[in-house]
Amino acid sequence: MSFPARSNRLPTLFPALVLLLSAVICSCGGSSTKASNPPSSPTPPAPPSPAPTPTPTTMPTSQHVVLVMEENQSYTSVAGNMTAWPHLNALIKAGSLSSNYYADGHPSIPNYFMLTTGQPLTFDDTSTKVWDVDNIARRMLSAKVTFKVYAEGIKQGYLGGNTGLYVIRHNPFAMLSDVALNPTVANQVIQPFTQFTTDAANKTLPAFSFVVPDLNDDAHNGTPQAADNWLQSNVIGPLAASPAFQTGGDGLLIVLFDESVDTDITNGGGHVVAAFWGPITKTGYTQTSKNLYQHQNMLRTVMEVLSLSNPPGAAAAVPDMNEFFNLK
């Protein structure tokens, strides 16, 4: 029986098969002669960013607030006028100035009531009506915050009308029922201006002082220079000597004009100066915001500094003037 001839192809395919297997082994990392790279170290996480410093937003408080009223001068005749008002402008340079402050109306009396009740109440400068409305005096009495009205030309507890150079329209507290209808409170609160000098020297000023110069000393009848000199001698000088108005104290002096000249009726009562000075106010600051400020804003601001909440009338719906203060 014959067998088929033996194939000669195997020797020819074997070398090729060996080369193919070698390539597969090398591709799978089978070589023991090649050193492997060590694993790289992981990148450490970035340290957390420091928390931003919160912006202060709380109004400072004070137990030594003094508000001095001046009369019937336009903003441009006062701010920067070193000839007529050198002492007041020096005070402004050391403190803060609102450059967009407007009175609420003409004549005087609605402005004084807006400052104390948040309402104009009347536009009759001859009115002596006693008003039973919510007001800053009522709030101070309720919270036992001490306050006094220091007015030139009157005696302690005086509740009468105009006398000499004193006019009742510049003293709204004498027409608020909480004072006017309570002789005991009136006797405690309404003081002749000479008592301010004594209290300042004795460091016994109340938490809130409302200063009413007479018609000659508030620039209503007298000259601006006379009003400026009176302000320096009788208010700024004595307060500057008080620890409350020195570094670390809590003093706040506000010099405010009730209304501008009669021909300026912008926003009701025209453009006026409102100046702040004391350790709790910014130094050398002039208003940078575009806010319109009026007497209702001032009422709210004073009440906040005195830690009195819920201001009355229009003061409840307007912002305070915190941009002029060193906030906490």
Secondary structure as UniProt FT lines:
FT   HELIX           10..27
FT   TURN            28..29
FT   STRAND          65..70
FT   HELIX           75..78
FT   TURN            79..80
FT   TURN            82..84
FT   HELIX           86..94
FT   STRAND          96..98
FT   STRAND          101..102
FT   HELIX           109..117
FT   TURN            125..126
FT   HELIX           136..143
FT   STRAND          147..151
FT   TURN            152..153
FT   TURN            156..157
FT   TURN            164..165
FT   HELIX           168..170
FT   HELIX           172..175
FT   HELIX           177..180
FT   HELIX           183..189
FT   STRAND          190..192
FT   HELIX           194..201
FT   TURN            202..203
FT   STRAND          208..212
FT   TURN            215..217
FT   HELIX           224..231
FT   HELIX           232..236
FT   HELIX           237..240
FT   HELIX           243..245
FT   TURN            247..248
FT   STRAND          252..257
FT   TURN            262..263
FT   TURN            266..269
FT   STRAND          274..277
FT   TURN            279..280
FT   STRAND          285..286
FT   HELIX           295..305
FT   TURN            306..307
FT   HELIX           313..317
FT   HELIX           322..324
//
